[in-house]
Amino acid sequence: MKKYFLLFLLLIPFSVSKIFISEIMFNPKNGSEWIEIYTDEIINFSGYKIKDNYYEDEIICCQINCSLIFHPNTYIIIGEQESKEQFLDLCVDDKTIGNSLGNSGDIIQIIKDNETIINYSYNVSTLKGYSLAKINGTYFQTLPTPKNENTYSEPKPMISFYLKTNQTITKKEDFLFVIKNEFGDVNTTFFYNITLQQNNSNLVQLQNQEDVFFKKSKQVLKYGLDIPGQYLVCGKILNLQKCYELEVLDSSKIPCDVSLSIKTQKQIYKKGEKIEYYIELSNNSYDYEIEYYIEDIFFQKIKNKRITKNTNKKSFTPKISFLEKAFLINAKIKEIFCNNSQNNVSDTVLVVAKGQKENQNFEEFQTEINVEVEYKKQITPGEIIYPKLEIKKGSSAKYLIEVFVQGKKRVSDIFKIYIYGNNKEVETKIPIKINEEYFQNQELFLIINGLGINKKIPIGRLSEQNKTKNEKLKHDIIFFRKNISNESFVLVELVNNEQTQKEFEVWSYLYSGSKVYSGERENNKQKIKLNESTKQIIFLENIVQELPGKNLKLKVKILDLENNKTLEITKPLFFQIDQKNISNNYSQNLNELLPKITGRTIYKSTNSKLKNYSIYFLVGTIIISIIALIKINKNIIKFI
């Protein structure tokens, strides 16, 4: 009899729940958290509380015409007090349910008069926007069904496919298409094919890509096409399929007219001031690469070459040890995805100075500007002139001085000098470059406007000698000394605007009449290779081997090896003997200057004695040149 009684007890459930949690939304996509309770009997929620693992809240009415009493077979939604969900029946007396329901696990209790009516815990997670619903006694992840009977909906991956690049590209570009999983952990296969819509729609590429796409993951596929034409790019993921038309162009056949420029806020900066500049393109609709670097006027690298693919602001802060120093920012279009016919090279000159001295005696100045500038019979496009300005600023309220070169129209950038305060003395030598796009013969003037003073000073004639508007080779002497003693050096600039590499032979010599005074005519000949759209500075040295006659001249010759054509440049020289410089000054700062000339091609005479001392002559010449360029008065400019 005891055995039968025990079996009877096992078949009777200890308790039958009248209400239970039928659905939980703890990871909403856009809305707020809520809990759904199902009841099969009348229930009055007056005095009921809800609790999670941390906090307890009172259940209250929150809707219009709200009632705490519910009839049997009803789904009741309890949510946050500030929820905007329209299907809520009841709320908690707080902004969140408990301490906010956990997305990977929590405990939910319904309490009445300190008695726990419902006690449910979970330790699972769901996709965002999915709920945990009780179906046939088991909880599943499914699409939410508030206030309705729960049904199981298997989560479907939300994966998109789209083209990332423009629908017109060049054959040098890679086009990108993106597979993006909006949410969900899905193991699926992505199919794509690329078809050239020419030649009977030959299939260019067919590939299956299989991968596990994690929550919010994105994969970028890259592919390059070398054959120009119209393509159809199609992708398929599950039941989603999209196709895009893609046009691939041959960039070498796309004509364009893109020019390069360098912009700065001003041209004179004070020591320690950051120099900000922009490298700009007249048309940046094509993909491009720009190479840029910074050097001083002796072609020593300050910032090494870099490649950029944008025109964003760039900056550097130079260090100077002299009163002032000039810098050149150089840039060129290294590659552009079109057939560009413009000159792809640009540069600009900047000056950095230590500061400006104020008149300590408070002597009232009369505002005046004195200018020293050499008049040249021939000025070539691209040449840099160095006018010296001595400025006294009295009580003028004006502070800006603009300096530029004017012909029939302005042929240089405007150099701006700012002087603030009264009774200031300024002395400076500024570099002004003649723009290379002006080639017609015309008289040039140095224009100075500022502080209520206007000056127009003739500086020479702009000549088209050695330059034509559409020439493919540009050449010019950018530095030499007219007064020489025992040796002479010259810096020659060659610019190759052709689209192929060019080879040249360059040499120089000193002569008077038919006699050469620097050894053989081709003693210092150098063979130069210039890549397309590049420029190079060639250093040539000549040693005077005997006392020259009158009318000494410098001759520079450039032989185009491809065309067997020789170009010449001639400059007059004045010879003077200076034994002091030869014996002492030329070797004074040898250790300091040797790093500056490392890597240059320096000619040495076959004469054994001169061979030993030529490097000292060279260093001395560079020292004198540097002093001549940077020597200014103790008074210098005060800048912004």
VENMO-V710098 format. One record per pair of residues at least 24 apart in sequence whose C-alpha atoms are under 8 Angstrom apart, sorted by the first residue. I is the first residue (numbers start at 1). J is the second residue. If there is no record, write none. Layout:
i: {I,I}
j: {J,J}
//
This chain:
i: {19,20,21,21,21,22,22,22,23,23,23,23,23,23,24,24,24,25,25,25,25,25,26,26,26,26,27,27,27,27,27,27,27,28,28,28,28,29,29,29,30,31,31,31,32,32,32,32,32,33,33,33,33,33,33,34,34,34,34,34,35,35,35,36,36,36,36,36,36,37,37,37,37,38,38,38,38,39,39,39,39,39,40,40,40,40,41,41,41,42,42,42,42,43,43,43,43,44,44,44,45,47,47,48,48,48,48,49,49,49,50,50,50,50,50,50,50,51,51,51,51,51,51,51,52,52,52,52,52,52,52,52,52,53,53,53,53,53,54,54,55,55,56,57,57,57,57,57,58,58,59,59,59,59,60,60,60,60,61,61,61,62,62,62,63,63,63,66,74,75,75,75,76,77,77,87,87,127,127,128,155,156,157,157,157,157,157,157,158,158,158,159,159,160,160,161,161,161,161,162,163,167,167,167,167,168,168,168,168,169,169,169,169,170,170,170,170,170,170,171,171,171,171,171,171,171,171,171,172,172,172,172,172,173,173,174,174,174,174,175,175,175,176,176,176,176,177,177,177,178,178,178,178,179,179,179,179,180,180,180,180,181,181,181,181,181,181,182,182,182,183,183,183,183,184,184,184,184,185,185,185,185,186,186,186,187,187,187,188,188,188,188,189,189,190,190,190,190,191,191,191,192,192,192,192,193,193,193,194,194,194,194,195,195,195,196,196,196,196,197,197,197,197,198,198,251,251,251,252,252,252,253,253,254,254,255,255,255,255,256,256,256,256,257,257,257,257,258,258,258,258,258,258,259,259,259,259,260,260,260,260,260,260,260,261,261,262,262,262,262,262,266,266,267,267,267,267,267,267,268,268,268,268,268,268,268,268,269,269,269,269,269,269,270,270,270,270,270,270,270,271,271,271,271,271,271,271,272,272,272,273,274,274,274,274,275,275,275,276,276,276,276,277,277,277,278,278,278,278,279,279,279,279,280,281,286,286,286,287,287,288,288,288,288,288,289,289,289,289,290,290,290,290,290,291,291,291,291,292,292,292,292,293,293,293,294,294,294,294,295,295,295,295,296,296,296,296,297,297,297,300,318,320,320,322,322,322,323,323,323,323,323,323,324,324,324,324,324,325,325,325,325,326,326,326,326,327,327,332,343,343,344,345,345,349,349,349,350,351,353,353,354,354,355,355,355,355,356,356,356,356,356,356,356,356,357,357,357,357,357,357,357,357,358,358,358,358,359,359,359,362,363,364,364,364,365,365,365,365,365,365,366,366,366,366,367,367,367,367,367,367,367,368,368,368,369,373,374,375,375,375,376,376,376,377,377,378,378,378,378,379,379,379,379,380,380,380,380,380,380,380,380,381,381,381,381,381,381,381,381,381,381,382,382,382,382,383,383,383,384,384,384,384,384,385,385,385,385,386,386,386,386,387,387,387,388,388,388,388,389,389,389,389,389,390,390,390,390,391,391,391,392,392,392,392,393,393,393,393,393,393,394,394,394,395,395,395,396,396,397,397,398,398,398,399,399,400,400,401,401,401,401,402,402,402,402,403,403,403,403,404,404,404,404,405,405,405,405,405,405,406,406,406,406,407,407,407,407,408,408,411,411,417,418,418,418,418,419,419,419,420,420,420,425,425,425,426,426,426,427,427,427,427,427,428,428,428,428,429,429,429,437,438,439,439,439,439,439,440,466,471,472,472,472,473,473,476,477,481,482,482,482,483,483,483,483,484,484,484,484,485,485,485,485,485,486,486,486,486,487,487,487,487,487,487,488,488,488,488,488,489,489,489,489,489,489,490,490,490,491,491,491,491,492,492,492,492,493,493,493,493,494,494,494,494,495,495,495,495,496,496,496,496,496,496,497,497,497,498,498,499,499,500,500,501,501,501,501,502,502,502,502,502,502,503,503,503,503,503,503,503,504,504,504,504,504,504,505,505,505,505,506,506,506,506,507,507,507,507,508,508,508,508,508,508,508,509,509,509,509,510,510,510,510,510,510,511,511,511,511,511,512,512,512,512,512,512,513,517,517,517,517,517,518,518,518,518,518,519,519,519,519,523,523,524,524,538,539,539,539,540,540,540,541,541,541,542,543,543,543,548,581,582,582,585,586,586,586,586,586,586,586,587,587,587,587,588,589,590,590,593,594}
j: {118,118,118,120,134,133,134,150,131,132,133,134,146,150,131,132,133,129,130,131,132,144,101,102,103,131,103,126,127,128,129,130,131,128,129,130,131,128,129,130,129,83,84,85,79,80,83,84,85,79,80,96,97,100,101,77,78,79,80,97,77,78,79,75,76,77,78,146,147,75,76,77,78,73,74,75,76,71,72,73,74,75,71,72,73,74,71,72,73,69,70,71,72,69,70,71,72,68,69,70,69,112,113,110,111,112,113,110,111,112,92,97,98,108,109,110,111,97,98,107,108,109,110,111,97,98,99,100,101,106,107,108,109,98,99,106,107,108,98,99,98,99,98,92,93,94,97,98,92,93,90,91,92,93,90,91,92,93,89,90,91,89,90,91,88,89,90,90,147,146,147,148,147,146,147,146,147,183,184,183,184,184,181,182,183,184,185,186,182,183,184,183,237,237,240,235,236,237,242,242,244,244,245,246,247,246,247,248,249,246,247,248,249,228,248,249,250,251,337,224,225,226,227,228,248,249,250,251,224,225,226,251,337,224,225,222,223,224,225,222,223,224,220,221,222,223,220,221,222,218,219,220,221,218,219,220,221,216,217,218,219,213,214,215,216,217,218,215,216,217,214,215,216,217,213,214,215,216,212,213,214,215,212,213,214,211,212,213,212,213,237,238,237,238,235,236,237,238,235,236,237,233,234,235,236,233,234,235,231,232,233,234,231,232,233,229,230,231,232,229,230,231,232,229,230,337,338,339,337,338,339,338,339,338,339,338,339,340,341,338,339,340,341,283,340,341,342,282,283,340,341,342,344,283,342,343,344,331,332,333,343,344,345,346,346,347,329,331,346,347,348,415,416,349,350,351,415,416,417,350,351,352,353,415,416,417,639,350,351,352,353,639,640,352,353,354,355,638,639,640,318,319,320,352,353,354,355,317,318,319,317,315,316,317,318,315,316,317,313,314,315,316,313,314,315,311,312,313,314,311,312,313,331,311,311,336,337,338,336,337,333,334,335,336,337,333,334,335,336,331,332,333,334,335,331,332,333,334,329,330,331,332,329,330,331,327,328,329,330,327,328,329,330,325,326,327,328,326,327,328,596,352,352,353,353,354,630,353,354,630,631,632,636,351,352,353,354,630,351,352,353,630,350,351,352,431,351,352,533,497,533,533,533,534,431,432,433,431,430,636,637,636,637,636,637,638,639,424,425,426,635,636,637,638,639,424,425,426,634,635,636,637,638,423,424,425,635,423,424,425,423,423,394,395,423,392,393,394,395,423,424,392,393,394,395,391,392,393,394,395,396,451,392,393,453,453,459,459,458,459,460,459,460,461,460,461,460,461,462,463,460,461,462,463,434,439,462,463,464,465,467,476,434,435,436,437,438,439,462,463,464,467,433,434,435,436,433,434,478,431,432,433,434,478,431,432,433,434,429,430,431,432,429,430,431,427,428,429,430,426,427,428,429,430,425,426,427,428,425,426,427,423,424,425,426,419,422,423,424,425,451,422,423,424,421,422,423,422,451,421,451,450,451,452,450,451,450,451,448,449,450,451,447,448,449,450,446,447,448,449,432,446,447,448,432,434,444,445,446,447,444,445,446,447,442,443,444,445,442,443,435,438,639,637,638,639,640,637,638,639,638,639,640,635,636,637,635,636,637,632,633,635,636,637,632,633,636,637,629,630,632,469,469,463,464,467,468,469,464,567,497,496,497,498,497,498,569,569,573,572,573,574,573,574,575,576,573,574,575,576,544,575,576,577,578,543,544,545,577,541,542,543,544,617,618,541,542,543,544,621,539,540,541,542,618,621,539,540,541,537,538,539,540,537,538,539,540,535,536,537,538,535,536,537,538,533,534,535,536,530,531,532,533,534,535,532,533,534,532,533,532,533,531,532,529,530,531,532,529,530,531,532,560,562,527,528,529,530,560,561,562,528,529,558,559,560,561,558,559,560,561,556,557,558,559,540,556,557,558,540,541,542,554,555,556,557,542,554,555,556,542,544,552,553,554,555,548,552,553,554,555,548,549,550,551,552,553,551,544,545,546,547,548,542,543,544,545,546,543,544,545,605,603,605,603,604,601,600,601,602,601,602,603,602,603,618,603,605,610,614,575,620,617,620,620,616,617,618,619,620,621,623,616,617,619,620,620,619,616,619,619,619}
//
